[in-house]
Amino acid sequence: PDDYQDSIKNYLELTGQVEGGTKISSNTESSGRFHTDWLNMMYPRLVAARSILRPDGVVMIHIDENEYANLEKLLDDVFGESNKLGTIVWDKRHPKGEVVGIAQQHELIAVYCRDKGSFAVGSGLTRRKANAEAMLSKVAALLKASGGPSEEARAAYKKWLKERKQDLSGGELAYSEIDANGDVYRTVSMAAPDKPETRSHRPLVHPITRKPCPVPAKGWRYPDKTMDELLQAGKILFGKDHTTQPTQKYLLRENIYENVPSLLYFGGSGDCLDVPFENPKPLKVAMSLVESASQGGDVVVDFFAGSGTAAHAVMAQNATDGGNRRYVLIQLPEPLDPENKNQKVAADFCDKLGKPRNIAELTKERLRRAAKKIKDENPTYTGDLGFRVFKLD
């Protein structure tokens, strides 16, 4: 259950703060009564999660604002503060209804790894630029219409980007230029961020004036050999003359992937394919997390399967990128009471299917429908869309 609130009377009795109806403790009435049960429920699950996690594995926990501060302390204790990778703030675009105080518009996703050293050796947390393919396709169409790279095509592309500013990330919007080869690119500083003693301080000679250009105070980001390779590849851009510091050219087609940012924007709701679940997580959000944290044949485990969105996301992402990820869902067969008005629709749904009245049966039906939908939308996909069920005796 999401609500672990306890009556103050019962709480004081259980914790020995009342004797014969009289308070014998100086503890305040608000001390922990809303949080203790939740913490006791989460702690062993986090320990179990860490014990089965690969050395380079990642745990992502989606939560609202109510218990986040407590969750973070638990995660620091179980995984270690040094293994915290950050927190993703999911902007849901719409604030909650009538409240006293701030109307929360976001939820949070805490991200920790098992061992940061092992994690750093792997692929890290990256995601495909959501609009990269559309941007490249638009430029290709403009170049075809204008007979190649032209000022007309460049102006039309910048106008197209401006019209879609709300839908593009800052990283995508930066790719606003088209070079002589028709490649979409952005410019990036080559100044060294630290350790200048390991970097090059050799001036770059301007190709037209033949005079040296300014060198960053800490030197260039790369050693001489790398700078020569960038020059040879035409990936260093010079200004009109030697007074401007050169920059590096990043081609969009070579930088389709980007680091996962701390902000995630999505205002839609979840779709359980007509299986009755309340407030399911949106599939697109789950897919973005699966994509960024896993690849190939990785295994995704969800301790709170609920509507099965995590498994749906794994199957859908495999169909998208050709991965062979597998999933393990854990869900208690919580009974559904047809006499309870909040559970009647779900209980009747199970009856219609001829299945026992419990949440696990709803989850399994969601997975069957998700697999069929993925197959219908990707008829050439040959990946595994089935699942097996193991019941704890």
C-alpha positions as CSV (number, residue, x, y, z in Angstrom):
1,P,0.0,0.0,0.0
2,D,1.1,3.6,-0.6
3,D,-0.4,4.9,2.6
4,Y,1.4,3.8,5.8
5,Q,-0.1,6.3,8.1
6,D,-0.9,5.0,11.6
7,S,-3.2,6.5,14.3
8,I,-1.3,8.5,16.9
9,K,-2.9,6.5,19.7
10,N,-1.7,3.1,18.3
11,Y,1.7,4.5,17.5
12,L,2.3,5.8,21.0
13,E,1.2,2.5,22.5
14,L,3.3,0.4,20.2
15,T,6.4,2.5,20.9
16,G,6.0,2.5,24.7
17,Q,5.3,6.3,24.9
18,V,2.0,5.8,26.7
19,E,1.4,4.1,30.0
20,G,-2.1,3.9,31.5
21,G,-3.3,6.6,29.0
22,T,-0.6,9.0,30.1
23,K,2.4,10.0,27.9
24,I,5.7,9.1,29.4
25,S,7.9,10.1,26.5
26,S,9.2,13.5,25.4
27,N,9.0,12.5,21.8
28,T,6.8,14.7,19.7
29,E,3.6,13.2,18.2
30,S,4.9,13.5,14.7
31,S,8.0,11.4,15.3
32,G,8.2,8.9,12.5
33,R,4.7,7.5,12.6
34,F,4.1,8.0,8.9
35,H,7.4,6.6,7.7
36,T,8.6,3.7,9.8
37,D,6.5,0.9,8.1
38,W,7.5,2.2,4.7
39,L,11.2,2.2,5.6
40,N,11.0,-1.3,7.0
41,M,9.3,-2.5,3.8
42,M,11.9,-0.9,1.5
43,Y,15.1,-1.7,3.3
44,P,15.3,-5.5,2.8
45,R,14.2,-5.1,-0.8
46,L,17.0,-2.6,-1.5
47,V,19.5,-5.0,0.1
48,A,18.1,-7.8,-2.1
49,A,18.4,-5.6,-5.1
50,R,22.0,-4.8,-4.4
51,S,22.9,-8.5,-3.8
52,I,21.7,-9.6,-7.3
53,L,22.9,-6.5,-9.2
54,R,25.9,-6.9,-11.5
55,P,29.1,-4.9,-10.5
56,D,28.3,-2.4,-13.3
57,G,24.5,-2.6,-12.8
58,V,22.1,0.3,-12.1
59,V,19.1,0.6,-9.9
60,M,16.4,3.2,-10.8
61,I,13.6,4.0,-8.3
62,H,10.6,6.0,-9.3
63,I,8.9,7.8,-6.4
64,D,6.9,11.0,-5.6
65,E,8.0,13.7,-3.2
66,N,6.5,12.1,0.0
67,E,9.2,9.6,0.8
68,Y,12.1,10.7,-1.4
69,A,14.2,12.2,1.4
70,N,13.9,8.9,3.3
71,L,14.6,6.8,0.2
72,E,17.8,8.7,-0.5
73,K,19.1,8.0,3.0
74,L,18.3,4.3,2.6
75,L,20.1,4.2,-0.8
76,D,23.1,6.0,0.6
77,D,23.2,3.4,3.4
78,V,22.8,0.3,1.1
79,F,24.6,1.3,-2.0
80,G,27.0,4.0,-0.6
81,E,26.9,7.7,-1.3
82,S,29.9,7.3,-3.7
83,N,27.7,5.2,-5.9
84,K,25.0,7.8,-6.4
85,L,24.6,8.6,-10.1
86,G,22.1,11.4,-9.6
87,T,18.4,12.1,-9.6
88,I,16.1,12.5,-12.6
89,V,13.3,15.0,-12.2
90,W,10.3,14.0,-14.2
91,D,8.3,17.1,-15.1
92,K,4.8,15.8,-15.7
93,R,3.7,19.1,-17.2
94,H,0.6,19.4,-14.9
95,P,0.7,20.3,-11.2
96,K,-1.4,18.4,-8.7
97,G,-4.8,19.8,-7.8
98,E,-5.8,21.8,-4.8
99,V,-3.1,21.7,-2.1
100,V,-1.9,23.8,0.8
101,G,1.5,24.9,-0.3
102,I,3.4,24.1,-3.5
103,A,1.5,22.2,-6.2
104,Q,3.9,19.4,-7.1
105,Q,4.3,19.0,-10.9
106,H,7.2,16.5,-10.8
107,E,8.2,13.1,-9.6
108,L,11.7,11.7,-9.0
109,I,13.8,8.8,-10.2
110,A,16.8,8.0,-7.9
111,V,19.7,6.4,-9.8
112,Y,22.5,4.4,-8.1
113,C,25.0,1.9,-9.3
114,R,26.5,-1.2,-7.5
115,D,30.1,0.0,-8.1
116,K,31.0,3.3,-9.8
117,G,34.4,2.0,-10.8
118,S,32.9,-1.0,-12.7
119,F,30.0,1.2,-14.0
120,A,32.5,3.8,-15.5
121,V,34.1,1.1,-17.6
122,G,30.8,0.2,-19.2
123,S,28.6,2.2,-21.5
124,G,27.4,4.6,-18.8
125,L,23.9,6.2,-18.9
126,T,23.2,7.5,-22.5
127,R,20.2,7.9,-24.6
128,R,19.5,8.3,-28.3
129,K,18.7,11.9,-29.2
130,A,14.9,11.7,-29.6
131,N,14.7,13.9,-32.7
132,A,18.1,13.2,-34.3
133,E,16.6,11.1,-37.2
134,A,13.9,13.7,-37.9
135,M,16.6,16.5,-38.0
136,L,18.8,14.6,-40.4
137,S,15.8,13.7,-42.6
138,K,14.7,17.3,-42.7
139,V,18.2,18.5,-43.8
140,A,18.4,15.8,-46.4
141,A,15.1,16.9,-47.9
142,L,16.2,20.6,-47.9
143,L,19.5,19.8,-49.6
144,K,17.7,17.7,-52.2
145,A,15.3,20.6,-52.9
146,S,18.0,23.2,-53.2
147,G,20.5,21.1,-55.1
148,G,23.0,20.8,-52.2
149,P,24.2,22.9,-49.2
150,S,23.1,26.5,-49.8
151,E,22.2,29.6,-47.7
152,E,18.6,29.0,-48.6
153,A,18.7,25.4,-47.1
154,R,20.6,26.7,-44.0
155,A,18.0,29.4,-43.4
156,A,15.1,27.0,-43.9
157,Y,16.7,24.5,-41.5
158,K,17.1,27.2,-38.8
159,K,13.5,28.3,-39.3
160,W,12.4,24.6,-38.9
161,L,14.3,24.3,-35.7
162,K,12.9,27.5,-34.3
163,E,9.3,26.3,-35.0
164,R,10.0,23.1,-33.0
165,K,11.9,24.6,-30.1
166,Q,9.5,23.3,-27.5
167,D,9.9,19.7,-28.7
168,L,13.7,19.7,-29.0
169,S,16.2,19.4,-26.2
170,G,19.0,22.0,-25.8
171,G,21.5,19.5,-27.0
172,E,19.5,18.9,-30.2
173,L,18.9,22.6,-30.9
174,A,22.6,23.2,-30.8
175,Y,23.0,21.3,-34.0
176,S,21.9,24.2,-36.1
177,E,24.5,24.4,-38.8
178,I,25.0,22.7,-42.2
179,D,28.6,22.4,-43.6
180,A,29.8,22.3,-47.2
181,N,29.4,18.5,-47.2
182,G,25.8,18.7,-46.1
183,D,26.5,17.4,-42.6
184,V,24.5,18.9,-39.6
185,Y,26.9,20.1,-36.9
186,R,27.5,22.2,-33.8
187,T,30.6,24.0,-32.5
188,V,32.2,23.1,-29.2
189,S,35.0,24.8,-27.3
190,M,38.3,22.9,-27.2
191,A,39.6,24.6,-24.1
192,A,41.0,22.1,-21.5
193,P,38.8,21.9,-18.4
194,D,41.6,20.8,-16.1
195,K,45.2,19.3,-15.8
196,P,46.7,21.8,-18.3
197,E,50.1,20.1,-18.0
198,T,48.8,17.1,-20.0
199,R,47.3,19.2,-22.8
200,S,48.7,20.9,-25.9
201,H,49.6,24.6,-25.8
202,R,50.7,24.7,-29.4
203,P,49.0,27.6,-31.4
204,L,46.9,26.6,-34.4
205,V,47.7,28.5,-37.5
206,H,44.8,30.3,-39.3
207,P,44.5,28.8,-42.8
208,I,44.0,32.2,-44.5
209,T,46.1,34.7,-42.6
210,R,48.8,32.1,-41.7
211,K,49.1,33.6,-38.3
212,P,48.7,31.8,-34.9
213,C,45.3,31.8,-33.2
214,P,44.7,32.4,-29.5
215,V,45.4,29.4,-27.2
216,P,43.1,28.8,-24.2
217,A,44.6,29.7,-20.8
218,K,44.8,26.0,-19.8
219,G,45.7,24.8,-23.3
220,W,43.7,22.7,-25.6
221,R,41.5,19.8,-24.5
222,Y,43.5,17.3,-26.6
223,P,47.2,16.4,-27.1
224,D,49.1,17.4,-30.3
225,K,48.4,14.1,-32.0
226,T,44.6,14.3,-31.5
227,M,44.7,18.0,-32.6
228,D,46.5,17.0,-35.8
229,E,43.9,14.2,-36.5
230,L,41.0,16.7,-36.0
231,L,42.7,19.2,-38.4
232,Q,43.2,16.4,-41.0
233,A,39.5,15.4,-40.7
234,G,38.3,19.0,-41.1
235,K,36.8,19.0,-37.6
236,I,38.4,22.2,-36.4
237,L,36.6,25.4,-37.3
238,F,38.5,28.7,-37.7
239,G,37.1,32.2,-37.5
240,K,37.3,34.9,-40.2
241,D,40.8,35.7,-39.1
242,H,43.4,34.7,-36.5
243,T,42.0,36.8,-33.7
244,T,39.2,34.2,-33.0
245,Q,39.9,31.0,-31.0
246,P,39.2,27.9,-33.1
247,T,36.4,25.5,-32.1
248,Q,35.7,21.8,-32.7
249,K,33.0,20.6,-35.1
250,Y,30.6,17.9,-33.8
251,L,28.7,16.1,-36.5
252,L,25.1,15.1,-35.5
253,R,25.4,11.7,-37.3
254,E,28.4,10.9,-35.2
255,N,26.8,12.0,-31.9
256,I,23.4,10.4,-32.0
257,Y,23.7,9.5,-28.3
258,E,23.8,11.9,-25.4
259,N,24.2,11.7,-21.6
260,V,21.0,11.3,-19.7
261,P,20.0,14.7,-18.3
262,S,18.6,15.4,-14.9
263,L,15.3,16.7,-16.4
264,L,12.7,14.5,-18.1
265,Y,9.7,16.0,-19.7
266,F,6.6,14.0,-20.3
267,G,3.0,14.9,-19.7
268,G,1.1,11.9,-21.0
269,S,-0.5,9.1,-19.0
270,G,0.0,5.4,-19.1
271,D,-1.8,2.9,-21.4
272,C,-2.5,-0.6,-20.1
273,L,-4.2,-1.8,-23.3
274,D,-7.6,-1.8,-21.6
275,V,-6.4,-3.8,-18.6
276,P,-7.9,-2.0,-15.6
277,F,-5.0,-0.5,-13.6
278,E,-5.0,2.8,-11.8
279,N,-2.2,5.3,-12.6
280,P,0.1,3.1,-14.7
281,K,3.5,4.4,-15.6
282,P,3.8,5.8,-19.1
283,L,5.4,3.4,-21.5
284,K,7.6,6.1,-23.2
285,V,9.1,7.1,-19.9
286,A,9.9,3.4,-19.0
287,M,11.4,2.8,-22.5
288,S,13.7,5.8,-22.1
289,L,15.0,4.4,-18.8
290,V,15.4,0.9,-20.2
291,E,17.3,2.3,-23.2
292,S,19.7,4.4,-21.1
293,A,20.5,1.8,-18.4
294,S,20.6,-1.5,-20.4
295,Q,21.7,-3.0,-23.7
296,G,22.2,-6.3,-25.5
297,G,21.2,-9.3,-23.3
298,D,20.9,-7.4,-20.0
299,V,18.3,-8.4,-17.4
300,V,15.8,-5.9,-16.0
301,V,14.2,-6.7,-12.6
302,D,11.2,-4.9,-11.3
303,F,10.4,-5.6,-7.6
304,F,6.9,-3.9,-7.9
305,A,5.6,-5.2,-11.2
306,G,2.1,-3.7,-10.9
307,S,0.7,-3.0,-14.3
308,G,3.8,-4.5,-16.0
309,T,5.0,-1.4,-17.7
310,A,8.7,-2.3,-17.1
311,A,8.3,-5.6,-19.0
312,H,6.3,-3.9,-21.8
313,A,9.1,-1.3,-22.1
314,V,11.8,-4.1,-22.3
315,M,9.9,-5.9,-25.1
316,A,9.2,-2.6,-27.0
317,Q,12.8,-1.4,-26.6
318,N,14.1,-4.8,-27.9
319,A,11.9,-4.4,-31.0
320,T,13.2,-0.9,-31.5
321,D,16.9,-1.4,-31.2
322,G,17.3,-5.2,-31.8
323,G,18.3,-5.9,-28.2
324,N,17.8,-9.2,-26.4
325,R,17.1,-7.9,-22.9
326,R,15.1,-10.1,-20.5
327,Y,12.9,-9.2,-17.6
328,V,12.0,-10.5,-14.2
329,L,8.8,-9.2,-12.6
330,I,7.9,-9.7,-9.0
331,Q,4.3,-9.2,-8.0
332,L,2.3,-10.4,-5.0
333,P,-1.0,-12.0,-6.0
334,E,-2.9,-9.4,-4.0
335,P,-6.6,-10.3,-4.0
336,L,-9.2,-8.1,-5.7
337,D,-12.5,-7.7,-3.8
338,P,-15.6,-7.3,-6.1
339,E,-17.5,-5.8,-3.1
340,N,-14.9,-3.0,-2.9
341,K,-16.0,-0.2,-5.3
342,N,-12.3,0.6,-6.1
343,Q,-11.6,-3.0,-7.1
344,K,-14.8,-4.1,-8.6
345,V,-13.9,-3.3,-12.2
346,A,-10.6,-5.2,-11.9
347,A,-12.3,-8.2,-10.2
348,D,-15.0,-8.3,-12.9
349,F,-12.2,-8.2,-15.6
350,C,-10.5,-11.3,-14.0
351,D,-13.9,-13.1,-13.9
352,K,-14.4,-12.3,-17.6
353,L,-11.0,-13.8,-18.4
354,G,-11.7,-16.8,-16.2
355,K,-8.7,-16.0,-14.1
356,P,-8.3,-15.8,-10.3
357,R,-9.1,-12.3,-8.9
358,N,-5.7,-10.9,-8.1
359,I,-3.3,-8.2,-9.4
360,A,-0.7,-10.7,-10.8
361,E,-3.3,-12.0,-13.2
362,L,-3.9,-8.5,-14.5
363,T,-0.2,-8.0,-14.9
364,K,0.1,-11.2,-17.0
365,E,-2.8,-10.2,-19.2
366,R,-1.1,-6.8,-19.9
367,L,2.0,-8.6,-21.0
368,R,0.1,-10.9,-23.4
369,R,-1.6,-7.8,-25.0
370,A,1.6,-5.9,-25.1
371,A,3.4,-8.8,-26.9
372,K,0.6,-9.0,-29.5
373,K,0.7,-5.2,-30.0
374,I,4.4,-5.2,-30.5
375,K,4.2,-8.1,-33.0
376,D,1.4,-6.4,-34.9
377,E,3.4,-3.2,-35.2
378,N,6.7,-4.9,-36.0
379,P,5.7,-8.0,-38.2
380,T,9.3,-8.7,-39.1
381,Y,10.5,-8.8,-35.4
382,T,11.6,-12.3,-34.4
383,G,12.6,-11.6,-30.8
384,D,11.1,-13.4,-27.8
385,L,7.8,-12.0,-26.6
386,G,6.8,-14.8,-24.3
387,F,7.1,-15.2,-20.5
388,R,7.0,-17.9,-17.9
389,V,5.4,-17.7,-14.5
390,F,6.9,-19.0,-11.3
391,K,4.9,-19.0,-8.1
392,L,6.4,-19.0,-4.6
393,D,5.0,-22.0,-2.8
